[in-house]
Amino acid sequence: METVKVNGTVWNTGDKEANNVMITIIFTDTAHDRIVRKTVVEGVDLLPMGMQYIEFGSEYLREPTTPKTLVDTITLIEWKEDGQLKILSVRLPI
């Protein structure tokens, strides 16, 4: 088996509290025709000005491919600020 790992740290650089933070990792494995979503953080509040942070990690297991192929990952961060839903996504090939 082959393991694809995603690790990261998130903090709030704004001046308002971020409520109900949810972090989801989306693994897109085109070689095996799979899309896997894993929610790694849910319902956490982050204080403003970087006073607090969240560390997260997730992994995806798959059969090895020949030739070697990539798994695309998207880290999706959702939170509420002043009652409005905010979304940030970061895409990285692994």
Backbone bond lengths (Angstrom), bond angles and torsions (degrees), N, CA, C in turn:
res aa  C-N    CA-C-N  psi(-1)  N-CA   C-N-CA  omega(-1)  CA-C   N-CA-C  phi
1 M - - - 1.455 - - 1.528 109.13 -
2 E 1.303 114.05 151.45 1.455 121.63 178.70 1.529 107.65 -114.46
3 T 1.324 117.07 138.68 1.461 121.73 -178.20 1.522 110.26 -112.46
4 V 1.328 116.06 131.82 1.460 122.58 173.34 1.522 106.32 -112.01
5 K 1.343 116.58 122.21 1.465 120.86 -176.45 1.522 111.08 -115.13
6 V 1.320 114.73 143.34 1.461 122.41 173.44 1.520 107.07 -128.31
7 N 1.326 116.28 127.95 1.467 122.49 176.81 1.518 108.12 -131.82
8 G 1.307 116.85 150.83 1.450 118.92 178.31 1.508 113.04 -169.33
9 T 1.320 113.54 174.64 1.457 122.56 177.92 1.523 107.84 -134.85
10 V 1.318 116.60 136.52 1.462 122.26 179.44 1.515 108.60 -125.76
11 W 1.331 116.57 137.58 1.457 121.19 173.00 1.522 108.57 -142.09
12 N 1.298 116.02 162.75 1.459 123.83 -175.75 1.526 108.70 -97.20
13 T 1.337 117.44 110.22 1.465 120.96 179.91 1.528 112.04 -90.96
14 G 1.314 117.07 -4.81 1.460 121.08 -178.64 1.518 112.64 -78.86
15 D 1.323 115.09 -176.34 1.466 120.10 -179.56 1.529 112.54 -106.04
16 K 1.347 116.87 8.26 1.465 121.83 176.93 1.518 109.31 -122.85
17 E 1.330 116.52 150.99 1.461 120.90 179.21 1.532 110.29 -68.72
18 A 1.331 116.23 138.51 1.469 122.49 175.55 1.525 107.54 -98.25
19 N 1.327 116.78 118.96 1.462 121.87 -176.65 1.523 111.31 -103.12
20 N 1.342 115.01 152.88 1.475 122.18 176.13 1.529 112.99 50.01
21 V 1.317 116.32 49.36 1.464 120.60 179.24 1.528 109.06 -67.00
22 M 1.333 115.65 132.35 1.459 121.55 176.31 1.526 107.66 -130.34
23 I 1.332 116.32 130.36 1.460 121.82 178.76 1.523 108.21 -117.99
24 T 1.324 115.58 124.85 1.460 122.36 179.79 1.522 108.64 -124.53
25 I 1.331 116.27 134.06 1.458 121.66 174.82 1.527 107.54 -103.50
26 I 1.330 116.57 129.19 1.457 122.08 178.52 1.529 107.79 -113.18
27 F 1.330 116.30 116.50 1.460 122.75 177.78 1.527 108.13 -99.09
28 T 1.336 117.83 124.77 1.459 122.27 177.01 1.525 108.19 -113.51
29 D 1.316 115.69 109.97 1.465 123.46 -176.98 1.527 107.94 -111.05
30 T 1.333 116.87 90.49 1.468 120.36 -176.16 1.525 112.12 -69.52
31 A 1.330 118.24 -28.67 1.467 120.81 179.71 1.528 111.59 -64.35
32 H 1.337 117.04 -32.13 1.463 121.40 179.57 1.531 112.07 -108.56
33 D 1.337 116.42 7.67 1.463 122.54 177.76 1.531 111.69 54.31
34 R 1.353 115.66 51.50 1.470 120.68 -178.95 1.527 111.13 -132.94
35 I 1.318 114.75 144.02 1.462 122.43 168.60 1.519 106.13 -126.51
36 V 1.325 116.17 121.66 1.464 121.66 -176.51 1.525 108.51 -121.23
37 R 1.334 116.69 126.92 1.473 122.92 176.91 1.521 108.71 -108.52
38 K 1.331 115.96 129.41 1.464 120.64 177.70 1.525 108.60 -129.32
39 T 1.342 115.88 117.16 1.458 120.65 175.33 1.518 107.57 -84.37
40 V 1.345 116.02 120.21 1.463 120.48 -174.21 1.526 113.06 -106.51
41 V 1.338 117.36 -19.50 1.468 122.31 176.87 1.518 106.84 -140.82
42 E 1.341 116.01 137.55 1.461 118.99 -179.96 1.526 110.11 -148.97
43 G 1.347 116.06 131.45 1.456 121.32 172.08 1.516 116.56 77.48
44 V 1.331 117.93 22.77 1.467 121.30 -179.12 1.527 109.20 -96.54
45 D 1.326 117.15 142.95 1.460 122.03 174.68 1.527 108.86 -102.75
46 L 1.348 116.22 140.21 1.461 121.32 178.89 1.521 109.99 -117.44
47 L 1.316 115.77 127.21 1.456 121.18 177.27 1.528 110.02 -69.87
48 P 1.351 117.47 155.08 1.467 120.70 -178.17 1.529 112.79 -74.20
49 M 1.340 114.66 170.48 1.468 124.43 172.77 1.526 113.35 61.84
50 G 1.321 118.10 30.84 1.457 122.20 175.84 1.511 115.43 66.90
51 M 1.329 117.65 22.26 1.465 121.54 -176.87 1.526 112.52 -74.51
52 Q 1.323 117.73 -9.16 1.461 122.24 -174.75 1.528 107.46 -153.46
53 Y 1.319 117.38 151.87 1.455 120.06 178.39 1.524 110.72 -141.64
54 I 1.332 115.36 163.47 1.464 122.81 177.57 1.527 107.13 -123.19
55 E 1.314 116.85 129.04 1.460 121.35 171.44 1.523 107.96 -101.55
56 F 1.324 116.60 141.28 1.460 119.77 -179.14 1.525 110.14 -142.17
57 G 1.314 114.76 162.04 1.456 120.77 177.26 1.514 110.08 -160.44
58 S 1.318 115.34 151.94 1.453 121.05 178.37 1.521 108.17 -155.33
59 E 1.327 115.94 157.86 1.455 119.06 175.92 1.521 111.06 -140.98
60 Y 1.319 113.70 155.69 1.461 122.66 -179.46 1.526 107.48 -128.32
61 L 1.327 117.09 128.14 1.464 122.39 178.85 1.521 109.79 -101.80
62 R 1.336 115.81 138.08 1.463 119.69 178.07 1.521 110.19 -150.53
63 E 1.320 114.69 163.33 1.463 120.96 174.99 1.530 108.32 -71.20
64 P 1.328 118.60 140.95 1.468 120.85 177.49 1.534 111.20 -62.34
65 T 1.323 116.02 151.85 1.462 121.07 178.97 1.526 109.77 -118.88
66 T 1.331 115.59 149.07 1.454 121.18 174.24 1.518 107.23 -129.31
67 P 1.312 119.67 118.49 1.459 126.61 -1.84 1.525 111.32 -70.65
68 K 1.310 115.66 167.12 1.469 122.70 -179.05 1.529 109.67 -58.77
69 T 1.326 117.22 133.33 1.465 122.01 177.79 1.521 109.71 -122.15
70 L 1.324 115.59 159.73 1.459 121.60 -179.10 1.521 111.27 -93.07
71 V 1.313 114.83 154.96 1.459 122.56 170.65 1.523 105.96 -113.78
72 D 1.327 116.98 120.62 1.463 120.22 176.50 1.516 108.84 -79.47
73 T 1.328 116.33 141.21 1.460 120.18 176.73 1.521 109.57 -126.88
74 I 1.306 114.49 143.71 1.460 121.54 172.80 1.520 106.67 -124.60
75 T 1.325 115.90 127.67 1.457 121.22 172.87 1.525 106.38 -98.83
76 L 1.313 116.29 116.43 1.462 123.05 -176.49 1.522 108.46 -107.61
77 I 1.336 116.52 120.17 1.466 122.06 -179.54 1.526 107.74 -115.74
78 E 1.325 115.60 122.54 1.465 121.44 179.78 1.518 108.79 -122.26
79 W 1.341 117.39 141.71 1.456 121.61 177.59 1.526 109.49 -156.66
80 K 1.317 115.12 166.29 1.463 121.04 175.32 1.521 108.62 -110.82
81 E 1.323 113.93 135.17 1.459 121.48 178.01 1.523 107.15 -134.92
82 D 1.306 116.88 119.84 1.471 121.94 -175.45 1.529 111.53 54.06
83 G 1.345 116.89 36.70 1.453 121.91 177.38 1.517 115.09 81.17
84 Q 1.342 118.42 -3.46 1.462 121.45 179.91 1.525 110.41 -103.97
85 L 1.337 116.02 139.15 1.457 121.81 178.24 1.527 109.72 -75.94
86 K 1.318 116.33 130.39 1.469 123.28 176.93 1.525 107.59 -119.32
87 I 1.327 116.54 144.54 1.465 121.29 -178.28 1.526 109.31 -135.54
88 L 1.331 115.28 135.11 1.460 122.42 174.50 1.519 107.35 -130.07
89 S 1.330 117.41 132.43 1.467 119.53 176.43 1.523 109.27 -126.95
90 V 1.332 114.68 141.22 1.461 122.13 179.14 1.519 107.01 -126.51
91 R 1.326 116.56 128.08 1.471 120.89 -177.43 1.522 109.54 -111.04
92 L 1.339 115.98 129.17 1.463 121.68 179.21 1.522 110.07 -135.05
93 P 1.347 118.23 130.56 1.468 118.77 171.88 1.521 109.78 -80.91
94 I 1.319 116.92 136.14 1.472 120.81 179.34 1.514 108.19 -124.96
